[in-house]
């Protein structure tokens, strides 16, 4: 499985959290709300495309809407491979934190 950069991990988690409403602006809003950091929409689009090329995301076009001037939104979903990678990243991160006394340990 490919390694993930920190921002790629955040984007995957943002897509997962937004579920059926995971389009670029909603994902950016999710990341910003949870991290308190601003996200460039350009870097988000580049990362979404890269994650799709890696097979970690898939996308589809929604219906055109009048408020978008007849343009459709592109919606994203995490693939099975992406979910497996997120689970592996979570286990690895928990293993790195374990025993340091900085976070509560699970029993």
Contact map, one row per residue, 1 for C-alpha under 8 A:
11100000000000000000000000000000000000000000000000000000000000000000000000000000000010000000000000000000000
11110000000000000000000000000000000000000000000000000000000000000000000000000000000000000000000000000000000
11111000000000000000000000000000000000000000000000000000000000000000000000000000000000000000000000000000000
01111101100000000000000000000000000000000000000000000000000000000000000000000000000000000000000000000000000
00111111100000000000000000000000000000000000000000000000000000000000000000000000000000000000000000000000000
00011111110000000000000000000000000000000000000000000000000000000000000000000000000000000000000000000000000
00001111111000000000000000000000000000000000000000000000000000000000000000000000000000000000000000000000000
00011111111100000000000000000000000000000000001000100000000000000000000000000000000000000000000000000000000
00011111111110000000000000000000000000000000000000000000000000000000000000000000000001000000000000000000000
00000111111111000000000000000010000000000000000000000000000000000000000000000000000000000000000000000000000
00000011111111100000000000100010000000000001001100000000000000000000000000000000000000000000000000000000000
00000001111111110000000000000000000000000000000000000000100000000000000000000100010001000000000000000000000
00000000111111111000000000000000000000000000000000000000000000000000000000000000000000000000000000000000000
00000000011111111100010000110110000000000000000000000000000000000000000000000000000000000000000000000000000
00000000001111111110011000100000000000000000000000000000000000000000000000011100000000000000000000000000000
00000000000111111110010000000000000000000000000000000000000000000000000000001100000000000000000000000000000
00000000000011111110010000000100000000000000000000000000000000000000000000000000000000000000000000000000000
00000000000001111111110001100100000000000000000000000000000000000000000000000000000000000000000000000000000
00000000000000111111110000000000000000000000000000000000000000000000000000001000000000000000000000000000000
00000000000000000111110000000000000000000000000000000000000000000000000000111000000000000000000000000000000
00000000000000000111111001000000000000000000000000000000000000000000000000100000000000000000000000000000000
00000000000001111111111101100000000000000000000000000000000000000000000000111000000000000000000000000000000
00000000000000100000111111100000000000000000000000000000000000000000000011110000000000000000000000000000000
00000000000000000000011111110000000000001001100000000000000000000000000001100000000000000000000000000000000
00000000000000000000001111111000000000001000000000000000000000000000000000000000000000000000000000000000000
00000000000000000100111111111100000000000000000000000000000000000000000000000000000000000000000000000000000
00000000001001100100011111111110000000000000000000000000000000000000000000000000000000000000000000000000000
00000000000001000000000111111111000000101001000000000000000000000000000000000000000000000000000000000000000
00000000000000000000000011111111100000000000000000000000000000000000000000000000000000000000000000000000000
00000000000001001100000001111111110000000000000000000000000000000000000000000000000000000000000000000000000
00000000011001000000000000111111111110100000000000000000000000000000000000000000000000000000000000000000000
00000000000000000000000000011111111111100000000000000000000000000000000000000000000000000000000000000000000
00000000000000000000000000001111111110000000000000000000000000000000000000000000000000000000000000000000000
00000000000000000000000000000111111100000000000000000000000000000000000000000000000000000000000000000000000
00000000000000000000000000000011111110000000000000000000000000000000000000000000000000000000000000000000000
00000000000000000000000000000011111111000000000000000000000000000000000000000000000000000000000000000000000
00000000000000000000000000000011101111100000000000000000000000000000000000000000000000000000000000000000000
00000000000000000000000000000001000111110000000000000000000000000000000000000000000000000000000000000000000
00000000000000000000000000010011000011111011000000000000000000000000000000000000000000000000000000000000000
00000000000000000000000000000000000001111111000000000000000000000000000000000000000000000000000000000000000
00000000000000000000000110010000000000111111100000000000000000000000000000000000000000000000000000000000000
00000000000000000000000000000000000000011111110000000000000000000000000000000000000000000000000000000000000
00000000000000000000000000000000000000111111111000000000000000000000000000000000000000000000000000000000000
00000000001000000000000100010000000000111111111100000000000000000000000000000000000000000000000000000000000
00000000000000000000000100000000000000001111111110000000000000000000000000000000000000000000000000000000000
00000000000000000000000000000000000000000111111111000000000000000000000000000000000000000000000000000000000
00000001001000000000000000000000000000000011111111100000000000000000000000000000000000000000000000000000000
00000000001000000000000000000000000000000001111111110000100000000000000000000000000000000000000000000000000
00000000000000000000000000000000000000000000111111111000000000000000000000000000000000000000000000000000000
00000000000000000000000000000000000000000000011111111100000000000000000000000000000000000000000000000000000
00000001000000000000000000000000000000000000001111111111100000000000000000000000000000000000000000000000000
00000000000000000000000000000000000000000000000111111111111000000000000000000000000000000000000000000000000
00000000000000000000000000000000000000000000000011111111100000000000000000000000000000000000000000000000000
00000000000000000000000000000000000000000000000001111111100000000000000000000000000000000000000000000000000
00000000000000000000000000000000000000000000000000111111110000000000000000000010110000000000000000000000000
00000000000000000000000000000000000000000000000000111111110000000000000000000111111000000000000000000000000
00000000000100000000000000000000000000000000000100111111111000000000000000011110010000000000000000000000000
00000000000000000000000000000000000000000000000000010011111100000000000000011110000000000000000000000000000
00000000000000000000000000000000000000000000000000010000111110000000000001111000000000000000000000000000000
00000000000000000000000000000000000000000000000000000000011111000000000001110000000000000000000000000000000
00000000000000000000000000000000000000000000000000000000001111100000000111100000000000000000000000000000000
00000000000000000000000000000000000000000000000000000000000111110000000111100000000000000000000000000000000
00000000000000000000000000000000000000000000000000000000000011111000001110000000000000000000000000000000000
00000000000000000000000000000000000000000000000000000000000001111101011110000000000000000000000000000000000
00000000000000000000000000000000000000000000000000000000000000111111111100000000000000000000000000000000000
00000000000000000000000000000000000000000000000000000000000000011111111000000000000000000000000000000000000
00000000000000000000000000000000000000000000000000000000000000001111110000000000000000000000000000000000000
00000000000000000000000000000000000000000000000000000000000000011111111100000000000000000000000000000000000
00000000000000000000000000000000000000000000000000000000000000001111111000000000000000000000000000000000000
00000000000000000000000000000000000000000000000000000000000000011111111100000000000000000000000000000000000
00000000000000000000000000000000000000000000000000000000000000111101111110000000000000000000000000000000000
00000000000000000000000000000000000000000000000000000000000011111001011111000000000000000000000000000000000
00000000000000000000001000000000000000000000000000000000000011110000001111100000000000000000000000000000000
00000000000000000000001100000000000000000000000000000000001111000000000111110000000000000000000000000000000
00000000000000000001111100000000000000000000000000000000001111000000000011111000000000000000000000000000000
00000000000000100001011000000000000000000000000000000000111100000000000001111100000000000000000000000000000
00000000000000110011010000000000000000000000000000000000111000000000000000111110000000000000000000000000000
00000000000100110000000000000000000000000000000000000001110000000000000000011111111000000000000000000000000
00000000000000000000000000000000000000000000000000000011110000000000000000001111111000000000000000000000000
00000000000000000000000000000000000000000000000000000001000000000000000000000111111100000000000000000000000
00000000000000000000000000000000000000000000000000000011000000000000000000000111111110000000000000000000000
00000000000100000000000000000000000000000000000000000011100000000000000000000111111111000000000000000000000
00000000000000000000000000000000000000000000000000000001000000000000000000000111111111100000000000000000000
00000000000000000000000000000000000000000000000000000000000000000000000000000001111111110000000000000000000
10000000000000000000000000000000000000000000000000000000000000000000000000000000111111111000000000000000000
00000000100100000000000000000000000000000000000000000000000000000000000000000000011111111100000000000000000
00000000000000000000000000000000000000000000000000000000000000000000000000000000001111111110000000000000000
00000000000000000000000000000000000000000000000000000000000000000000000000000000000111111111000000000000000
00000000000000000000000000000000000000000000000000000000000000000000000000000000000011111111100000000000000
00000000000000000000000000000000000000000000000000000000000000000000000000000000000001111111110000000000000
00000000000000000000000000000000000000000000000000000000000000000000000000000000000000111111111000000000000
00000000000000000000000000000000000000000000000000000000000000000000000000000000000000011111111100000000000
00000000000000000000000000000000000000000000000000000000000000000000000000000000000000001111111110000000000
00000000000000000000000000000000000000000000000000000000000000000000000000000000000000000111111111000000000
00000000000000000000000000000000000000000000000000000000000000000000000000000000000000000011111111000000000
00000000000000000000000000000000000000000000000000000000000000000000000000000000000000000001111111000000000
00000000000000000000000000000000000000000000000000000000000000000000000000000000000000000000111111110110000
00000000000000000000000000000000000000000000000000000000000000000000000000000000000000000000011111111010100
00000000000000000000000000000000000000000000000000000000000000000000000000000000000000000000000011111000100
00000000000000000000000000000000000000000000000000000000000000000000000000000000000000000000000011111110000
00000000000000000000000000000000000000000000000000000000000000000000000000000000000000000000000001111111100
00000000000000000000000000000000000000000000000000000000000000000000000000000000000000000000000010011111000
00000000000000000000000000000000000000000000000000000000000000000000000000000000000000000000000011011111100
00000000000000000000000000000000000000000000000000000000000000000000000000000000000000000000000000001111110
00000000000000000000000000000000000000000000000000000000000000000000000000000000000000000000000001101011111
00000000000000000000000000000000000000000000000000000000000000000000000000000000000000000000000000000001111
00000000000000000000000000000000000000000000000000000000000000000000000000000000000000000000000000000000111
